[in-house]
Amino acid sequence: MSQAVTRYHALYEAVRSRRRRPEVHKGLDGLAVRAGVKVRQMRVRRAWFVRQAHMIDALAPPIRALSDAALDDTIREVRERFARGRVDDALVRRGMALVREAARRETGEEAFVVQLMGALALYHGRVIEMLTGEGKTLTGSVAAPLIAWRRRHLHVFTVNDYLARRDAESRRPIYRRCGLDVGAIQQEMDSAARFDVYARAIVYGTPKQITADYLRDQIRLGELNSAWAGRQRLMLSGEGGGPLVPGLQAALVDEADAVLIDEGVVPLIIARSRREDDMSEVYQQAAAMAAKLDEGPDYKIDYLRRRADLKARGEHRLSQMFRGLDQPIWRAARRAEELVRQALVARHCYRHGQHYHVVDGRVVIVDEYTGRFLPDRSWEHGLHQAVEAKEGLTVTADRETLARMSFQRFFRSYPFLCGMTGTAADATGEIEHVYSLPVVVVPTNRPVIREQWPRRIFRTAQAKWSAIVESIEEVHEAGRPILVGTRSIAASELLSERLTQRGLPHVVLNALHDKEEAEMIAQAGRGTTNVSPAPITVATNMAGRGTDIVLEPEARAAGGLHVLLTEMHAAKRIDRQFIGRAGRQGDPGSAQVFCSLEDELVIQHARDLAPVLLRRTQAEELSHLHSAHALMRHAQRRGEAFARRNRAAVLRQDDWMDQYLPGR
C-alpha cells in the first residue's frame, strides 16, 4: 500500500507539471482507485487548509493594530518578497492576513475563516466549492493579490461583462492598497483601450472576450509563432506594438464548473464573412424543400445529436425537386442533400425562444447554460443561415473560419489555473482528469437549513404548468418571495402568461430583460409589506450564476426564499446551482422541482422508457410512483454521461493537436 501511495504522489506531480499527457491521467486514476487513497487525500488536503486558515486568523490582532502607513509599508515589503520568489508557507499566511486587513479597511468586509481557507486553496491552484451566498467574490479578492504578486499577471474570468465590470470596480480599492492595477475587458472596447487594460496586473473578463483577443493575436503574429519575432514584424510594418494579451501567466475562474466543464468544449471561432454570392437563395430553397418532406417516411431526426438522416423515399423525392432548380449546386447530389439535411436540423432541433431569438430581424443565439443572448456569435457550417432561412429572414453571408480553439484547450494553456464555484464536487473527477486541478470543498460559515420539498412528476407538460401556478399561488399567499427557474425564454414567457391570467404580480428575468437583472435580483428577496406583496421572479438560468439574493427581515420571518424549478436540467450541478439561491448564510428557505414526461430531458435521454411507465397508470401526477423518480434520475445520468463523452472527444482532439501540431 505504501508503494502505491508513493507512486500516486509521483504521478500526481507529473500530471501537475505536464498537463497534456493522457496516459499519465489514466495511470493516476487507476492507482488512486487501487490504492484507495483518493478520498483520504482530499480529506488530508482539506484539513491542511483548515489549519492554515486558523493560523492566518490568529495573525489578525497585531496586523489590525498597525497604522495605515505601517500597513502599507508591510504590504510593500511582503509584495517585494513575493516578486523575488522567496515564498514559504509563513510568508503566504502573512501576505493573506495583510490582504484580509486591507479588504476590511477598504470595503468593510472581513473574510471568515472558511473564506480564508478557500482563498488559500485558490492560491495553491485548487478548484474550490463554496455554496451560493458564502462570499466567493471576497474569497477571490483575498487570493488574487498573492497570485498576481507571484505570477505578474492574473486573468479573472467571470460569466458575463456585467459581472466583470462590477467585480473589477468593487475590488479596485483592495487591489490598489496592495499595489496592483485592475481593469475589466468589455465588449465595446476598442484595441487601444484593451491594450491598456491587459497591461494591468489583474484583468477581469469573460472567456469569450479574452480567448478571442488571444486568437486575434495569433492571427496577427501569423506563422511567426514567437511573441518577440511577431512584435518586431508588427513594429516594422507599422501595425502596432505587439499582441494585446501579454502572455498567459495565471487564471482564476469564477463559476468554474460552468466555464471549465459546461462551456469547456465550446469552440471559440474567429471568422470573417465571405464575399456575397448566390448562397442566400440556395438556403431559402433548401428550407422550402425541407418543409415539403414528411418526418418518418422521408427522414428521421436524431434530436439528441441534432442530426437528420434521409431515407430512400426522401432521397428520391429530393432528386425530383432538384431537377427544377437552376443553381449548379443542386446538380451535385451529395452537397445538395447536405444542405437539405442542415435545413431539417434547423427546422426540428433548434427552437425559437430556446436556442435562439429573433431580435431586430436577426437570429441571436441564446446561451443554453445562462439564458443570455450571444449577439456576436453564429453557428458554423451553414447552420446559422439555415435557421435564418427557416424564419424567413434575410440570409447573411456565410463565414470563413480564420482561427478556432476550445475553451478547454485555452485554459489548459495557463501555467497556473484555479477556480471557484458553488457546485464543483459533482464534477471532481472530470476537473482533476482534464485540468489536473484538485477540488476542495469549503464548509459553510453557518449550517444550511434550507428545506428540500419532494419532487413532483406529471404525465403531461400541461398538468405540470397548472400545478406550478397553483404552488406559486399557495407560497405567495404565505408572504414568501419566490424565484422560479425555467430552461428557456419560451418557458419563462409561457409561465408569465399563466401567472398574469391568475392575477399574480411577477417580474420576468430572461435575455429579453437582461438590462434590469441587477435591480430585479436586488428586489427578489423582499418580504410582504403594507405597500407591496412579496415578489415572484420568473427567471432563466441567468439568475443562478453570479448574483446574490439578500432577504429582508419580513421575508426571513415568513420562511425565506422559495426556489421552484420547472424542469430538471441535463446536469445535476445546474439544478443545485439554482436551488442554492435559497438558504444562503444560514437563512431559512425551501426548494422544489417540478417535471413531466414531456420535458426535454426525458424526450432526449429516456424517450424509450416513458411509454413503459405510462402503461402502469392513467393518473396525471406520477409523484407517488418510485419508478417515475427512477426514470428522471436515469434520464439525468444519461444526459450527464452524454455530455461527458462529448467533452472527452474534444479532449482527445485537443491532445492530438498539442502532440502533432504544437505550433498551432
RALIN-V860608 format. One line per field, one symbol per residue. ss: DSSP state (~ for helix, > for strand, _ for the rest). A space follows every 50 residues. Layout:
# RALIN-V860608
ss: ???
This chain:
# RALIN-V860608
ss: _~~~~~~~~~~~~~~~~____~~~~~~~~~~~~~~__~~~~~~~~~~~~~ ~~~~~~~~_~~~~~___~~~~~~~~~~~~~~~~_____~~~~~~~~~~~~ ~~~~~~~_____~~~~~~~~~~~___>>>______~~~~~~~~~~~~~~~ ~__>>>>>__~~~~~~~~~~~~~~~~~____>>>______~~~~~~~~__ _>>>>>~~~~~~~~~~~~~~~_____~~~~~~~~~~~____________> >>>>_~~~~~~~____>>>>>>>_____~~~~~~~~~~~~~~__>___>> >>____>>>>_~~~~~~~~~~~_____~~~~_~~~~~~~~~~~~~~~~~_ _>___>>>>__>>>>>______>>________~~~~~~~~________>> >>>>>>~~~~~____>>>>>>___~~~~~~~~~~~___>>>_________ >>___>>>__~~~~~~~~~~~~~~~~~____>>>>___~~~~~~~~~~~~ ~_____>>>_~~~~~~~~~~~~~____________>>>>_~~~~______ __~~~~~~__>>>>>______~~~~~~~~____~~~__>>>>>>>>___~ ~~~~~_~~~~~~~~______>____~~~~~~~~~~~~~~~~~~~~~~~~~ ~~~~~~~~~~____
